[in-house]
Amino acid sequence: MRNKLLMKTITAAIAVLMIIFAAGCGSTLLTRPQPLAGVPTHLITGECEISVDGEQITVSGTTDIMDGAQIHVSVVAQNGMVIDHNIFTKNGDEISRTFTISADKYEGVKQITGYITCAPSMYGAQPQNVIDAYGKKFEQIDVETKDNIWNNDGIVVLFASETIDIQ
Protein backbone atom coordinates (compact mmCIF):
# COMPACT_ATOMS: atom_id res chain seq x y z
CA MET A 1 0.00 0.00 0.00
CA ARG A 2 2.78 2.37 0.95
CA ASN A 3 4.70 1.60 -2.26
CA LYS A 4 1.60 2.31 -4.38
CA LEU A 5 1.16 5.70 -2.71
CA LEU A 6 4.84 6.53 -3.20
CA MET A 7 4.66 5.47 -6.86
CA LYS A 8 1.54 7.61 -7.45
CA THR A 9 3.23 10.62 -5.82
CA ILE A 10 6.36 10.20 -7.93
CA THR A 11 4.30 9.76 -11.10
CA ALA A 12 2.25 12.89 -10.31
CA ALA A 13 5.42 14.91 -9.62
CA ILE A 14 6.97 13.78 -12.93
CA ALA A 15 3.77 14.69 -14.79
CA VAL A 16 3.74 18.17 -13.23
CA LEU A 17 7.41 18.71 -14.12
CA MET A 18 6.76 17.60 -17.71
CA ILE A 19 3.86 20.05 -18.03
CA ILE A 20 5.96 22.89 -16.61
CA PHE A 21 8.85 22.00 -18.92
CA ALA A 22 6.57 21.76 -21.98
CA ALA A 23 4.93 25.10 -21.18
CA GLY A 24 8.30 26.80 -20.80
CA CYS A 25 9.85 25.44 -23.99
CA GLY A 26 7.92 27.68 -26.36
CA SER A 27 8.18 30.86 -24.35
CA THR A 28 10.87 33.49 -24.72
CA LEU A 29 12.17 35.85 -22.09
CA LEU A 30 11.10 39.43 -22.67
CA THR A 31 14.08 41.63 -21.94
CA ARG A 32 14.10 45.32 -21.11
CA PRO A 33 15.01 47.52 -24.10
CA GLN A 34 18.61 48.69 -23.64
CA PRO A 35 19.87 52.25 -24.14
CA LEU A 36 21.75 52.95 -27.35
CA ALA A 37 25.47 53.48 -26.83
CA GLY A 38 26.58 57.10 -26.93
CA VAL A 39 23.02 58.46 -26.66
CA PRO A 40 22.16 60.25 -23.39
CA THR A 41 19.66 58.66 -21.02
CA HIS A 42 17.01 60.55 -19.06
CA LEU A 43 16.21 59.89 -15.40
CA ILE A 44 12.44 60.04 -14.87
CA THR A 45 10.95 60.50 -11.41
CA GLY A 46 7.45 61.00 -10.09
CA GLU A 47 4.75 60.05 -7.65
CA CYS A 48 1.02 59.35 -7.62
CA GLU A 49 -1.75 59.79 -5.06
CA ILE A 50 -5.46 59.02 -5.03
CA SER A 51 -8.24 60.54 -2.96
CA VAL A 52 -12.02 60.31 -2.70
CA ASP A 53 -14.25 63.25 -1.81
CA GLY A 54 -17.92 62.36 -1.99
CA GLU A 55 -18.54 61.19 -5.55
CA GLN A 56 -15.21 62.54 -6.86
CA ILE A 57 -12.01 60.51 -7.22
CA THR A 58 -8.85 62.50 -7.86
CA VAL A 59 -5.64 60.94 -9.14
CA SER A 60 -2.79 63.42 -8.80
CA GLY A 61 0.96 63.55 -8.64
CA THR A 62 4.08 64.85 -10.27
CA THR A 63 6.49 63.64 -12.91
CA ASP A 64 9.35 65.15 -14.78
CA ILE A 65 8.55 63.35 -18.03
CA MET A 66 9.01 65.97 -20.74
CA ASP A 67 6.13 68.25 -21.63
CA GLY A 68 4.30 67.18 -24.77
CA ALA A 69 4.33 63.47 -23.86
CA GLN A 70 1.05 61.54 -23.94
CA ILE A 71 0.13 60.66 -20.32
CA HIS A 72 -2.47 58.15 -19.17
CA VAL A 73 -4.15 58.62 -15.77
CA SER A 74 -6.39 55.80 -14.58
CA VAL A 75 -8.43 54.43 -11.71
CA VAL A 76 -8.15 50.66 -11.35
CA ALA A 77 -10.43 48.40 -9.26
CA GLN A 78 -9.33 45.65 -6.90
CA ASN A 79 -9.76 43.08 -9.69
CA GLY A 80 -7.34 44.88 -12.01
CA MET A 81 -9.98 46.37 -14.30
CA VAL A 82 -9.54 49.97 -15.45
CA ILE A 83 -12.78 51.64 -14.43
CA ASP A 84 -11.97 55.17 -15.53
CA HIS A 85 -9.13 56.87 -17.37
CA ASN A 86 -7.97 59.96 -19.21
CA ILE A 87 -5.26 60.46 -21.84
CA PHE A 88 -3.82 63.93 -22.31
CA THR A 89 -0.72 65.85 -23.38
CA LYS A 90 1.52 66.69 -20.43
CA ASN A 91 2.11 70.37 -19.72
CA GLY A 92 3.91 71.01 -16.41
CA ASP A 93 5.08 68.64 -13.70
CA GLU A 94 1.82 68.70 -11.68
CA ILE A 95 -0.79 66.19 -12.84
CA SER A 96 -4.36 65.92 -11.59
CA ARG A 97 -7.47 64.31 -13.05
CA THR A 98 -10.86 63.98 -11.36
CA PHE A 99 -13.34 61.20 -12.09
CA THR A 100 -16.97 60.96 -10.99
CA ILE A 101 -18.13 57.80 -9.28
CA SER A 102 -21.03 56.42 -11.29
CA ALA A 103 -23.08 53.34 -10.47
CA ASP A 104 -22.50 51.74 -13.89
CA LYS A 105 -18.69 51.93 -13.65
CA TYR A 106 -18.16 51.47 -9.90
CA GLU A 107 -20.75 48.81 -9.05
CA GLY A 108 -19.06 46.15 -6.91
CA VAL A 109 -15.83 48.13 -6.59
CA LYS A 110 -14.44 48.01 -3.06
CA GLN A 111 -10.87 49.22 -3.54
CA ILE A 112 -9.16 51.48 -6.07
CA THR A 113 -5.63 52.44 -7.07
CA GLY A 114 -4.58 55.42 -9.16
CA TYR A 115 -1.94 55.27 -11.89
CA ILE A 116 -0.02 57.83 -13.90
CA THR A 117 1.70 56.15 -16.87
CA CYS A 118 3.57 57.03 -20.02
CA ALA A 119 4.43 54.55 -22.78
CA PRO A 120 5.92 54.73 -26.28
CA SER A 121 2.65 54.08 -28.15
CA MET A 122 0.07 52.35 -25.91
CA TYR A 123 -1.99 55.53 -25.51
CA GLY A 124 -1.45 56.99 -28.96
CA ALA A 125 1.59 58.11 -30.86
CA GLN A 126 4.11 60.12 -28.89
CA PRO A 127 5.27 63.35 -30.55
CA GLN A 128 8.54 63.17 -32.48
CA ASN A 129 10.46 65.26 -29.91
CA VAL A 130 9.52 62.73 -27.19
CA ILE A 131 10.66 59.81 -29.38
CA ASP A 132 13.87 61.70 -30.25
CA ALA A 133 14.67 62.16 -26.55
CA TYR A 134 13.46 58.86 -25.08
CA GLY A 135 13.82 56.44 -28.02
CA LYS A 136 11.28 54.52 -30.08
CA LYS A 137 10.75 52.02 -27.24
CA PHE A 138 11.68 54.51 -24.50
CA GLU A 139 15.00 52.68 -24.24
CA GLN A 140 16.77 55.96 -23.34
CA ILE A 141 14.70 56.35 -20.16
CA ASP A 142 16.56 55.50 -16.98
CA VAL A 143 14.01 55.00 -14.23
CA GLU A 144 14.04 53.23 -10.91
CA THR A 145 12.96 49.60 -11.30
CA LYS A 146 9.86 50.11 -9.17
CA ASP A 147 8.63 52.84 -11.54
CA ASN A 148 8.70 50.96 -14.82
CA ILE A 149 7.64 47.81 -16.54
CA TRP A 150 8.26 46.71 -20.10
CA ASN A 151 6.39 44.80 -22.73
CA ASN A 152 6.51 44.49 -26.53
CA ASP A 153 5.69 48.21 -26.77
CA GLY A 154 8.82 49.12 -24.79
CA ILE A 155 9.40 50.66 -21.38
CA VAL A 156 6.30 51.93 -19.60
CA VAL A 157 6.88 54.55 -16.90
CA LEU A 158 4.37 53.84 -14.14
CA PHE A 159 3.62 55.67 -10.90
CA ALA A 160 1.04 54.02 -8.63
CA SER A 161 -0.85 55.38 -5.64
CA GLU A 162 -1.70 53.46 -2.51
CA THR A 163 -4.81 51.28 -2.75
CA ILE A 164 -7.75 52.78 -0.87
CA ASP A 165 -11.17 51.49 0.15
CA ILE A 166 -14.37 53.00 -1.22
CA GLN A 167 -17.86 52.22 -0.01
C-alpha positions in Angstrom: 0.0 0.0 0.0 2.8 2.4 0.9 4.7 1.6 -2.3 1.6 2.3 -4.4 1.2 5.7 -2.7 4.8 6.5 -3.2 4.7 5.5 -6.9 1.5 7.6 -7.4 3.2 10.6 -5.8 6.4 10.2 -7.9 4.3 9.8 -11.1 2.3 12.9 -10.3 5.4 14.9 -9.6 7.0 13.8 -12.9 3.8 14.7 -14.8 3.7 18.2 -13.2 7.4 18.7 -14.1 6.8 17.6 -17.7 3.9 20.0 -18.0 6.0 22.9 -16.6 8.9 22.0 -18.9 6.6 21.8 -22.0 4.9 25.1 -21.2 8.3 26.8 -20.8 9.9 25.4 -24.0 7.9 27.7 -26.4 8.2 30.9 -24.4 10.9 33.5 -24.7 12.2 35.8 -22.1 11.1 39.4 -22.7 14.1 41.6 -21.9 14.1 45.3 -21.1 15.0 47.5 -24.1 18.6 48.7 -23.6 19.9 52.3 -24.1 21.8 53.0 -27.4 25.5 53.5 -26.8 26.6 57.1 -26.9 23.0 58.5 -26.7 22.2 60.2 -23.4 19.7 58.7 -21.0 17.0 60.5 -19.1 16.2 59.9 -15.4 12.4 60.0 -14.9 10.9 60.5 -11.4 7.4 61.0 -10.1 4.7 60.0 -7.7 1.0 59.3 -7.6 -1.7 59.8 -5.1 -5.5 59.0 -5.0 -8.2 60.5 -3.0 -12.0 60.3 -2.7 -14.3 63.3 -1.8 -17.9 62.4 -2.0 -18.5 61.2 -5.6 -15.2 62.5 -6.9 -12.0 60.5 -7.2 -8.9 62.5 -7.9 -5.6 60.9 -9.1 -2.8 63.4 -8.8 1.0 63.6 -8.6 4.1 64.9 -10.3 6.5 63.6 -12.9 9.4 65.2 -14.8 8.5 63.3 -18.0 9.0 66.0 -20.7 6.1 68.2 -21.6 4.3 67.2 -24.8 4.3 63.5 -23.9 1.1 61.5 -23.9 0.1 60.7 -20.3 -2.5 58.1 -19.2 -4.2 58.6 -15.8 -6.4 55.8 -14.6 -8.4 54.4 -11.7 -8.1 50.7 -11.3 -10.4 48.4 -9.3 -9.3 45.7 -6.9 -9.8 43.1 -9.7 -7.3 44.9 -12.0 -10.0 46.4 -14.3 -9.5 50.0 -15.4 -12.8 51.6 -14.4 -12.0 55.2 -15.5 -9.1 56.9 -17.4 -8.0 60.0 -19.2 -5.3 60.5 -21.8 -3.8 63.9 -22.3 -0.7 65.8 -23.4 1.5 66.7 -20.4 2.1 70.4 -19.7 3.9 71.0 -16.4 5.1 68.6 -13.7 1.8 68.7 -11.7 -0.8 66.2 -12.8 -4.4 65.9 -11.6 -7.5 64.3 -13.0 -10.9 64.0 -11.4 -13.3 61.2 -12.1 -17.0 61.0 -11.0 -18.1 57.8 -9.3 -21.0 56.4 -11.3 -23.1 53.3 -10.5 -22.5 51.7 -13.9 -18.7 51.9 -13.6 -18.2 51.5 -9.9 -20.8 48.8 -9.0 -19.1 46.1 -6.9 -15.8 48.1 -6.6 -14.4 48.0 -3.1 -10.9 49.2 -3.5 -9.2 51.5 -6.1 -5.6 52.4 -7.1 -4.6 55.4 -9.2 -1.9 55.3 -11.9 0.0 57.8 -13.9 1.7 56.2 -16.9 3.6 57.0 -20.0 4.4 54.6 -22.8 5.9 54.7 -26.3 2.6 54.1 -28.2 0.1 52.4 -25.9 -2.0 55.5 -25.5 -1.5 57.0 -29.0 1.6 58.1 -30.9 4.1 60.1 -28.9 5.3 63.3 -30.6 8.5 63.2 -32.5 10.5 65.3 -29.9 9.5 62.7 -27.2 10.7 59.8 -29.4 13.9 61.7 -30.2 14.7 62.2 -26.5 13.5 58.9 -25.1 13.8 56.4 -28.0 11.3 54.5 -30.1 10.7 52.0 -27.2 11.7 54.5 -24.5 15.0 52.7 -24.2 16.8 56.0 -23.3 14.7 56.3 -20.2 16.6 55.5 -17.0 14.0 55.0 -14.2 14.0 53.2 -10.9 13.0 49.6 -11.3 9.9 50.1 -9.2 8.6 52.8 -11.5 8.7 51.0 -14.8 7.6 47.8 -16.5 8.3 46.7 -20.1 6.4 44.8 -22.7 6.5 44.5 -26.5 5.7 48.2 -26.8 8.8 49.1 -24.8 9.4 50.7 -21.4 6.3 51.9 -19.6 6.9 54.5 -16.9 4.4 53.8 -14.1 3.6 55.7 -10.9 1.0 54.0 -8.6 -0.8 55.4 -5.6 -1.7 53.5 -2.5 -4.8 51.3 -2.8 -7.8 52.8 -0.9 -11.2 51.5 0.2 -14.4 53.0 -1.2 -17.9 52.2 0.0 
